[in-house]
Amino acid sequence: MSPDALTLLDPVVLARIQFAANITFHILFPTISIAMGWVLLFFKLRFNATGDEKWLAAYGFWVKIFALTFALGVVSGITMSFQFGTNWPGYMKTVGNIAGPLLAYEVLTAFFLEATFLGIMLFGQKKVSNRMHTLATVLVAGGTTLSAFWIIVLNSWMQTPTGFEMINGQAHVTSWLAVIFNPSMPYRLTHMLLASGLTVAFLIAGVSAFQWLKGQRQAAVQAALKTGVFLAAALIPLQILVGDMHGLNTMQHQPAKLAAIEGVWHTERGAPLLLFALPNSETRSNDYAIGIPKVASLILTHELDGEIKGLNEFAEHPPVAKVFWAFRVMVGVGMLMLLASWLAAWQIRRNGEPQPLVSKLLIGMTFSGWIATVAGWYVTEIGRQPWLVQGVLKTADAISSVPSGMVLSTLLMYLALYVFLLASYISVVFYLAKKAGQPAGEH
């Protein structure tokens, strides 16, 4: 058997791939539900303020998508929690005193809000007062954001752990404020919330553009299309700004990750911004590098000759090529978002609707937020390796003794199921979009 095959069958590698598969599938749905709740609230408030039925019709369509998304997010989230016990028992054994309460806060303060009041949003519009229905929407939107808050707190703490001490190999909290408001949490939370907003904006814009090209020219479709386009156009510059601030925070607290992102092997001043390169871990250099001189230093240090620490400064660092390219995929999709949203917004302001070619571009970018979010999470999670909790617990030290064959079999099962569910989700979204244009008697 080849060395590569043996590496692939390593229990640690298999467990990491399985966790990556599960988190990749799971994160798709909270990324939509977090911001979708607030867009639904916007639709409802616009209806309350104007009495225009188009806003209520838009609410009625998109709340169905929200419910479908919420259901898949819950199911995939349960699968995620199982893995802490099956594949990563060392994680809870070492940092369970911190991770356990944070996960419990997420369930108690956030999930119950979403699960309880979603039913009123879906089925209670004609059974409760308009004020109560609006309040249910507020609580669900707040619950999704609160849920994201606690999860991001835990993930950020794993990246930049503070507020604890190690006693007999276990982490014990010394300050919950320091745990919650750890150095990277504000940047990571803002970055994630904006990512969710952009994902939802392009989802709404893409599906609405699809309906528009299919001849569904109802006022509700037009309202949703404009909402998606203008929301995306407003959020993408903010995301670029926050991303820059997040990068500066990463350089301060996780310099090895930052060096991998930029492909900087040797400490240098005036480091170039690499647009393309093939990082070579054997020669510890970049092959076929194309870059803009000094721009990486300018962005990260605000000086043309600013110093960036290279990977050779660290005894351990993440796999460079994966982090390097995941970051560029994220940024590349972000640039496409900027172009598409601003072009569509300009055409809507000028002509009242996007041209067919731009509408097709929006349709093609319907799920672009997923690509950018997953790439960003790969940068975050792979960039922390070989640590599971930075400087506290290594990934290899948290693995279980489950045989690699068992992990491989469940991994294949998960992958098959996730491909089926993802294809089903996308097909149902567009099925509902086409169905929305039929007369009521044909539904």
C-alpha positions in Angstrom: 0.0 0.0 0.0 1.3 3.4 -0.9 2.4 6.0 1.7 -0.4 8.3 0.6 -3.0 5.5 1.1 -1.6 4.7 4.6 -1.8 8.4 5.5 -5.4 8.6 4.3 -6.3 5.6 6.5 -4.8 7.2 9.6 -7.5 7.5 12.3 -6.6 11.2 13.0 -6.8 12.0 9.3 -10.1 10.2 8.8 -11.6 11.7 11.9 -10.6 15.2 10.7 -12.1 14.5 7.3 -15.3 13.3 8.9 -15.6 16.3 11.1 -14.8 18.6 8.1 -17.6 16.9 6.1 -20.1 17.4 8.9 -19.2 21.0 9.7 -19.1 21.8 5.9 -22.7 20.5 5.5 -24.0 21.9 8.8 -22.6 25.5 8.4 -24.5 25.9 5.1 -27.8 26.1 6.9 -27.1 28.3 10.0 -25.4 30.7 7.5 -28.8 31.2 5.9 -31.0 31.1 8.9 -29.1 33.6 11.0 -29.7 36.5 8.6 -32.9 35.2 7.0 -34.7 35.8 10.3 -33.9 39.5 10.1 -34.9 39.8 6.5 -38.2 38.2 7.3 -38.6 40.7 10.1 -37.8 43.5 7.6 -40.6 42.2 5.3 -43.0 42.0 8.2 -42.2 45.5 9.5 -42.6 46.9 5.9 -46.0 45.3 5.7 -46.9 46.7 9.1 -45.8 50.2 8.1 -47.3 50.4 4.6 -50.1 47.8 4.5 -48.7 46.7 1.1 -49.5 43.1 0.6 -46.4 42.5 -1.5 -44.3 42.5 1.7 -46.6 39.9 3.3 -46.4 37.8 0.2 -42.6 38.0 0.2 -42.7 37.0 3.9 -45.0 34.1 3.2 -42.7 32.7 0.5 -39.4 33.1 2.3 -40.6 31.8 5.7 -41.0 28.4 4.0 -37.3 28.5 2.9 -36.4 29.5 6.4 -38.3 26.6 7.9 -36.7 24.1 5.5 -33.2 25.6 6.3 -33.8 25.5 10.0 -34.9 21.8 9.9 -31.7 20.8 8.1 -29.6 22.9 10.4 -31.0 21.2 13.5 -30.5 17.7 12.1 -26.9 18.3 11.0 -26.1 20.1 14.3 -27.1 17.0 16.2 -24.7 14.9 14.1 -22.0 17.4 14.9 -22.5 17.0 18.7 -22.3 13.2 18.5 -18.7 13.4 17.2 -17.4 15.0 20.4 -18.1 11.7 22.1 -17.3 9.3 19.3 -14.3 10.8 17.6 -12.9 13.5 19.9 -13.3 12.4 23.6 -10.1 14.2 24.5 -11.7 17.5 23.6 -14.4 17.4 26.2 -12.0 15.8 28.7 -9.6 18.6 28.5 -11.8 21.7 27.8 -15.3 20.4 28.6 -15.5 22.8 31.6 -15.6 25.6 29.0 -17.1 24.1 25.9 -19.9 22.3 27.8 -21.5 25.4 29.3 -21.1 27.5 26.1 -22.9 24.8 24.1 -25.6 24.6 26.8 -26.1 28.4 26.7 -26.6 28.1 22.9 -29.3 25.5 23.4 -31.1 27.1 26.4 -31.0 30.8 25.4 -31.2 30.5 21.6 -32.5 27.2 20.2 -35.6 27.1 22.3 -36.5 30.6 21.1 -36.2 29.5 17.5 -38.0 26.2 17.9 -40.8 27.6 20.0 -41.8 30.6 17.9 -41.1 29.3 14.4 -44.4 27.5 14.6 -46.2 30.8 15.2 -44.3 32.3 12.2 -45.4 29.5 9.9 -48.9 28.6 11.0 -50.1 31.4 13.4 -50.5 34.4 11.1 -54.3 34.0 11.0 -54.6 32.5 14.5 -52.8 35.1 16.6 -52.7 38.9 16.5 -50.5 40.7 14.0 -48.5 42.1 17.0 -47.9 38.6 18.4 -46.9 37.3 14.9 -44.4 40.1 14.6 -43.1 39.4 18.1 -42.6 35.8 17.2 -40.5 36.9 14.2 -38.4 39.2 16.4 -37.8 36.3 18.8 -36.8 33.9 16.1 -34.5 36.4 14.5 -32.9 37.2 17.8 -32.7 33.5 18.7 -30.7 32.7 15.5 -28.3 35.5 16.2 -27.9 34.5 19.9 -27.2 30.9 18.8 -24.5 32.2 16.4 -23.0 34.3 19.2 -22.4 31.3 21.6 -21.0 29.1 18.8 -18.7 31.9 17.7 -17.6 32.5 21.3 -16.6 28.9 21.6 -14.8 28.7 18.3 -13.0 32.0 18.9 -11.9 30.8 22.3 -10.4 27.8 20.7 -8.5 30.1 18.4 -7.4 32.7 21.1 -8.0 31.0 24.5 -8.1 33.3 27.5 -9.7 33.4 31.0 -8.7 29.9 32.2 -6.0 27.9 33.9 -4.9 24.3 33.5 -5.3 22.1 36.6 -4.4 18.4 36.3 -4.7 18.5 32.5 -8.1 20.2 32.5 -9.1 23.8 31.6 -10.9 25.6 34.4 -12.5 29.0 34.0 -11.0 31.9 35.9 -13.1 34.6 34.2 -16.1 34.0 32.0 -15.9 37.5 30.7 -12.4 36.8 29.4 -13.6 33.5 27.9 -16.5 35.1 26.1 -14.8 38.3 25.0 -11.6 36.7 24.0 -9.3 38.6 21.6 -10.7 37.3 18.3 -14.4 37.0 19.2 -15.6 40.5 18.1 -13.9 40.2 14.7 -14.9 36.6 14.1 -18.6 37.3 15.2 -18.9 40.4 13.0 -17.3 38.6 10.1 -19.7 35.7 10.4 -22.8 37.8 10.7 -21.9 39.7 7.6 -21.1 36.5 5.8 -24.6 35.3 6.7 -26.1 38.5 5.5 -24.3 38.2 2.2 -25.3 34.5 1.8 -29.0 35.4 2.3 -28.8 38.5 0.1 -27.5 36.5 -2.8 -29.9 33.6 -2.1 -32.8 36.0 -2.3 -31.5 37.9 -5.2 -30.7 34.7 -7.2 -34.0 33.0 -6.6 -35.9 36.2 -7.3 -34.0 36.8 -10.5 -34.9 33.2 -11.4 -38.5 34.0 -10.8 -38.2 37.3 -12.7 -36.8 35.5 -15.8 -39.6 32.9 -15.6 -42.1 35.7 -16.1 -43.1 36.1 -12.4 -43.4 39.9 -12.3 -45.4 40.2 -9.2 -44.7 43.1 -6.9 -43.5 40.6 -4.1 -40.8 39.2 -6.4 -39.7 42.6 -7.4 -39.5 43.7 -3.7 -37.5 40.6 -2.7 -35.2 41.1 -5.7 -34.4 44.7 -4.8 -34.0 43.7 -1.1 -31.5 41.0 -1.9 -29.5 43.1 -4.4 -29.3 46.3 -2.3 -28.5 44.3 0.9 -25.6 42.6 -0.9 -24.3 45.9 -2.3 -24.4 47.5 1.2 -22.8 44.6 3.1 -19.9 43.6 0.8 -17.8 46.8 1.4 -18.4 46.3 5.2 -17.2 42.7 4.9 -14.1 43.7 3.1 -13.3 46.3 5.9 -14.1 43.8 8.7 -12.0 41.1 6.9 -9.0 43.5 6.9 -9.4 44.1 10.7 -9.8 40.4 11.3 -6.6 39.8 9.4 -4.7 42.3 11.6 -6.1 40.5 14.7 -4.9 37.2 13.3 -1.4 38.5 12.6 -1.2 39.6 16.3 -2.6 36.4 17.9 -2.0 33.6 15.3 1.0 34.7 13.2 1.6 31.2 11.8 -1.9 31.1 10.3 -1.3 34.6 8.8 2.0 33.5 7.3 0.2 30.5 5.7 -2.5 32.7 4.3 0.0 35.0 2.7 2.4 32.2 1.7 5.3 33.9 3.5 8.0 31.3 4.2 10.8 33.6 5.3 10.5 36.6 7.5 10.6 39.6 5.2 10.0 43.3 4.8 7.9 44.6 1.9 6.3 41.2 1.4 4.3 40.9 -1.9 0.6 40.2 -2.1 0.6 36.9 -3.9 -2.2 36.6 -6.4 -1.1 33.1 -7.5 1.4 30.6 -6.2 1.9 26.9 -5.6 3.3 26.7 -2.0 6.0 24.0 -1.9 6.4 22.5 1.6 9.5 20.5 0.5 11.5 23.5 -0.8 9.7 25.8 1.7 9.1 28.3 -1.1 6.4 29.2 -3.6 6.5 28.0 -7.2 5.2 30.1 -10.1 4.5 33.0 -7.8 2.7 36.1 -9.2 2.4 38.9 -6.8 2.2 42.7 -6.3 5.4 43.9 -4.6 5.1 45.2 -1.0 1.2 45.2 -0.9 0.9 42.4 1.7 3.1 44.4 4.1 1.1 47.5 3.3 -2.2 45.8 4.0 -1.1 44.1 7.2 1.3 46.6 8.7 0.2 49.8 6.9 3.8 50.3 5.9 5.4 49.4 2.5 8.4 47.9 4.2 6.5 46.4 7.2 7.8 43.1 8.5 5.8 39.8 8.3 7.0 36.8 10.1 7.6 33.8 7.9 6.6 30.2 8.5 10.2 29.3 9.2 9.9 31.2 12.5 7.5 28.6 13.9 8.3 25.1 15.0 4.8 24.0 14.0 2.5 25.6 11.4 -0.6 24.6 9.4 -0.6 23.0 6.0 0.2 26.0 3.8 -1.3 25.2 0.4 -4.8 24.4 1.8 -4.9 27.6 3.9 -3.4 29.7 1.1 -5.9 28.6 -1.5 -9.0 28.5 0.7 -8.3 32.2 1.6 -8.0 33.1 -2.1 -11.2 31.3 -3.0 -13.0 33.3 -0.2 -11.6 36.6 -1.4 -12.2 35.8 -5.1 -15.9 35.1 -4.4 -16.1 38.3 -2.4 -14.8 40.3 -5.4 -17.4 38.6 -7.6 -20.1 39.6 -5.0 -18.9 43.2 -5.1 -19.1 43.3 -8.9 -22.4 41.5 -9.3 -24.3 43.3 -6.5 -23.1 46.8 -7.5 -23.8 46.1 -11.2 -27.3 44.8 -10.4 -28.0 47.7 -8.0 -26.9 50.2 -10.6 -29.2 48.7 -13.2 -32.2 48.5 -10.8 -31.7 52.2 -9.9 -31.4 53.2 -13.5 -34.0 50.9 -15.2 -36.1 49.5 -12.3 -34.9 45.9 -13.1 -31.7 44.1 -13.9 -31.0 43.2 -17.5 -31.4 39.5 -18.4 -27.6 38.9 -18.5 -27.2 40.4 -15.0 -30.2 38.3 -13.8 -28.5 35.2 -15.1 -25.3 36.3 -13.2 -27.4 36.7 -10.0 -28.9 33.2 -10.5 -25.4 31.7 -11.0 -24.4 33.4 -7.7 -27.4 32.2 -5.7 -25.3 30.0 -3.4 -22.0 31.9 -3.8 -22.3 32.8 -0.1 -21.9 29.1 0.7 -18.7 28.9 -1.2 -17.2 31.9 0.5 -18.3 30.9 4.0 -17.0 27.3 3.7 -13.6 28.6 2.3 -13.4 31.0 5.2 -14.1 28.3 7.7 -11.4 26.2 6.1 -9.0 29.0 6.6 -10.0 29.3 10.2 -10.0 25.6 11.1 -7.1 24.3 9.0 -5.1 27.4 9.9 -5.2 26.5 13.6 -3.6 23.1 13.0 -1.9 21.2 14.6 -3.9 22.6 17.5 -7.5 21.9 18.3 -7.4 24.6 21.0 -4.5 26.9 20.2 -1.5 26.2 22.5 -3.6 24.0 24.8 -4.7 20.8 23.1 -3.4 19.3 19.9 -5.7 17.6 17.5 -3.8 14.3 17.7 -4.2 14.3 21.5 -8.0 14.5 21.4 -8.7 11.6 19.0 -10.6 8.5 20.1 -9.6 4.8 19.8 -12.3 4.1 17.2 -10.9 1.9 14.5 -10.1 3.6 11.2 -12.4 1.2 9.3 -15.4 2.3 11.4 -14.6 6.0 10.9 -14.2 5.4 7.1 -17.5 3.5 6.8 -19.5 6.2 8.7 -17.7 8.9 6.7 -18.8 7.4 3.4 -22.4 7.1 4.8 -22.3 10.8 5.8 -21.0 11.9 2.4 -23.7 10.0 0.5 -26.4 11.3 2.7 -25.2 14.9 2.6 -24.9 14.9 -1.2 -28.5 13.6 -1.4 -29.8 16.2 1.1 -28.0 19.1 -0.4 -29.3 18.3 -3.9 -32.8 17.9 -2.4 -32.5 21.2 -0.6 -31.5 23.1 -3.7 -34.1 21.4 -5.9 -36.9 22.2 -3.3 -35.9 25.9 -3.2 -36.2 26.3 -6.9 -39.3 24.1 -7.0 -41.0 26.4 -4.5 -39.8 29.4 -6.5 -41.5 28.0 -9.7 -44.6 27.0 -7.7 -45.0 30.5 -6.3 -45.8 31.8 -9.8 -48.7 29.4 -10.4 -52.4 30.3 -9.8 -53.6 29.3 -6.3 -55.8 26.5 -7.8 -52.8 24.8 -9.4 -50.7 24.6 -6.2 
